[in-house]
Amino acid sequence: MEKVSLIRCDEYIYEDVKESIKQSFMNLGGIDRYIKKGEKVLLKLNLLMKKKPEEATTTHPIFVRALADVLIENGAEIIIGDSPGGPFNEKILRGIYKATGMEEVAQITGAVLNYNTNSVEVINEHGKLLKKMTVIEVLKKVDKVISVSKLKTHGMVMFTGAVKNMFGIIPGLLKAEYHFKMPKIEEFSDALVDICLCGNPILSFMDGIVGMEGEGPSAGKPRKVGAVIASTSPYHLDVVATSIINIKPSNVPTIMRCIERGIVKGNLEDILLIGGKIEDFKIEDFKVPKIRSISFLKGKIPKFLERYLNNILKPKPVFHHDICIGCRDCEKSCPPKAIKMINGKPEVNLDKCIRCFCCQELCPKKAVKIHRPWILDMITKW
């Protein structure tokens, strides 16, 4: 049985968040069980892009401040960091740290912001697809890693939680290569599990006080959830988090891969939930993007018809040029180079598009929407 702590916290009030984090540690056996005095600890946040805290795209600074303070008061040295989407350099990091409130957190707490943009190769003994990986160097400069994720939906993998948060140990634009080399959701989600196993966070905390619903991880809408979730297992934490927002855990690709590997059961049977109850947090109408393939048609209809339906039913990015500011972030972040700027506005070659939706994920103005044909809903009811 894996312990998962679930604590109610409704607002980003520093004292309340700090108390919730202290209680989370107590529920998991106490800080001393995991962190020793003098150890360097990386708080691996979700700092996807330059976003204000109230947009619910990134880990909230009050959450990070409270967690950092609790750890520092117990003798730990704290480093705050992430490799966000797009290029990984000091200028980009400074802009993101400032916009997301992390610069102020470091000033208040004494935590150190990571500006080390070097990378190292590591052997991933527990990997299924990724036996060798390139990761951010700071990962090897600390004694322990704590994942500090944000509860959000995701346009490609349905849900981005504790497991996918560790994708940020892959440096900068190398993440785009993973999308390009593994366009199928089954392979990509397997890779995400491999990356999490390699990062090996000793603890995982999730900022679920205000989450994001709809077209996450950056274009959705903030939604109050009121939860602080923590566990030694990021895999079981995600099972609890998805259950709260009314997603069947086994529908989430990363959780399904964990079920296949025997890491989780995909329900609450192998989880010791401490603190609150799922039913007290559950949100029945949480808006979740539909990630559906038509692979269920294989063998049921002629191949030519299957190929035809596959082409017309695939979700696709749609660019709203009236909102677009022509920043070219979508073009620069597109793994298969399917996007070209024409007259200062993006156009996509759908024959090259691998449906990773990095363009939507990294658009600063939410000018990219994912179109999913209505007929797909009808077909999935067959």
Sequence and secondary structure as in RCSB ss.txt:
>XXXX:A:sequence
MEKVSLIRCDEYIYEDVKESIKQSFMNLGGIDRYIKKGEKVLLKLNLLMKKKPEEATTTHPIFVRALADVLIENG
AEIIIGDSPGGPFNEKILRGIYKATGMEEVAQITGAVLNYNTNSVEVINEHGKLLKKMTVIEVLKKVDKVISVSK
LKTHGMVMFTGAVKNMFGIIPGLLKAEYHFKMPKIEEFSDALVDICLCGNPILSFMDGIVGMEGEGPSAGKPRKV
GAVIASTSPYHLDVVATSIINIKPSNVPTIMRCIERGIVKGNLEDILLIGGKIEDFKIEDFKVPKIRSISFLKGK
IPKFLERYLNNILKPKPVFHHDICIGCRDCEKSCPPKAIKMINGKPEVNLDKCIRCFCCQELCPKKAVKIHRPWI
LDMITKW
>XXXX:A:secstr
 EEEEEEE  S  HHHHHHHHHHHHHHTT GGGT  TT EEEEEE   SS  GGGSSS  HHHHHHHHHHHHHTT
 EEEEE   SS  SHHHHHHHHHHTTHHHHHHHH  EE     EEEEE TT SS SEEEEEGGGGSSSEEEEEEE
EEEETTTEEE HHHHGGGGS TTHHHHHHHH  SHHHHHHHHHHHHHHH  SEEEEEEEEEEESSTTTSSEEEEE
EEEEEES HHHHHHHHHHHTT  GGGSHHHHHHHHHTS  SSSTTEEEEES HHHH  TT        SGGGTTT
S HHHHHHHHHHHS EEEE TTT     HHHHH TT  EEEETTEEEE TTT  S  HHHHT TT  EEEE  HH
HHHHTT 
